[in-house]
Amino acid sequence: MGSGLSDMDRKTTVKFSIDRVKEDELPELIDLYLRAYKGLEEYAYTHPKDVESYLKWLFGRDKEGFFVAKVGDKIVGFVGGDANWFSRRERKQVGAIHEIVVDPEYQKHGIGKALMDTILKYFQSKGLDTAELWVGDENTRAINFYKKFGFQEKGRYNYWIRMTKNLK
Ligand SMILES: CC(C)(COP(=O)(O)OP(=O)(O)OC[C@H]1O[C@@H](n2cnc3c(N)ncnc32)[C@H](O)[C@@H]1OP(=O)(O)O)[C@@H](O)C(=O)NCCC(=O)NCCS
């Protein structure tokens, strides 16, 4: 079902804020994650229980590096970053972006960019010099999004592409 909005209407400004996630907000992220990955299921968990475990794992990795975007009280996106990640490829500690998603209803309003800017700043505040992520090789929207921030492809594993960005 379309919302009936034209492209012009979609580009109206959406006011949002970025905060650290609270543990009791994690269940709210399950449905958001599943909706954001519609059409990209080969790169995502598809069972709500698996998504729940994954979100708990993300939160456990680095509570400080897990941010949500909110429109009013509604969570419309999140980034699961990790300043404690040891990259085997880099052979050093890096800032890993394990997950970034924005509610399809709120995409293309700069929310993904704000989440990305927040996590990169966080990694820098931790003294890290490299950010790393893995993205599905046919997820061109995300790949192009990352390239805009200066991420570059640095090899692959099966159908996953590894990308890194220098933070210095
Ligand atoms: C990748 C993702 C997080 C980007 O989120 P987003 O909120 O749409 O990101 P932004 O709005 O900051 O930028 C996306 C695009 O909107 C454009 N844009 C940003 N603000 C805009 C505005 N106010 N008006 C019009 N366009 C705008 C950006 O220039 C960018 O353009 P592009 O598509 O040509 O690159 C989102 O698409 C998503 O959740 N995808 C599914 C999950 C996924 O694949 N995650 C990555 C896994 S590795």
The ligand as an ORCA input file, in Angstrom:
! r2SCAN-3c Opt
* xyz 0 1
  C      21.158      2.001      4.160
  C      20.117      2.752      4.988
  C      20.427      2.583      6.475
  C      20.172      4.247      4.636
  O      19.246      4.943      5.470
  P      18.577      6.346      5.044
  O      17.976      6.949      6.266
  O      17.701      6.170      3.871
  O      19.869      7.180      4.651
  P      19.952      8.718      4.247
  O      18.591      9.338      4.164
  O      20.920      9.395      5.150
  O      20.602      8.640      2.813
  C      20.013      7.828      1.820
  C      19.737      8.644      0.559
  O      18.775      9.658      0.808
  C      19.285     10.928      0.366
  N      18.721     11.955      1.259
  C      19.092     12.223      2.516
  N      18.335     13.218      3.033
  C      17.458     13.553      2.065
  C      16.393     14.506      2.003
  N      16.084     15.295      3.042
  N      15.693     14.560      0.861
  C      15.998     13.761     -0.168
  N      16.972     12.818     -0.163
  C      17.698     12.738      0.939
  C      20.763     10.779      0.499
  O      21.463     11.700     -0.315
  C      20.950      9.377      0.022
  O      20.876      9.342     -1.375
  P      21.303      8.098     -2.273
  O      20.223      7.076     -2.102
  O      21.374      8.633     -3.644
  O      22.622      7.616     -1.716
  C      18.687      2.255      4.666
  O      18.511      2.262      3.275
  C      18.334      0.872      5.187
  O      17.882      0.723      6.333
  N      18.480     -0.197      4.360
  C      18.058     -1.558      4.713
  C      18.970     -2.184      5.733
  C      20.395     -2.287      5.208
  O      20.627     -2.680      4.085
  N      21.350     -1.930      6.087
  C      22.760     -2.028      5.787
  C      23.234     -3.409      6.103
  S      24.955     -3.680      5.792
*
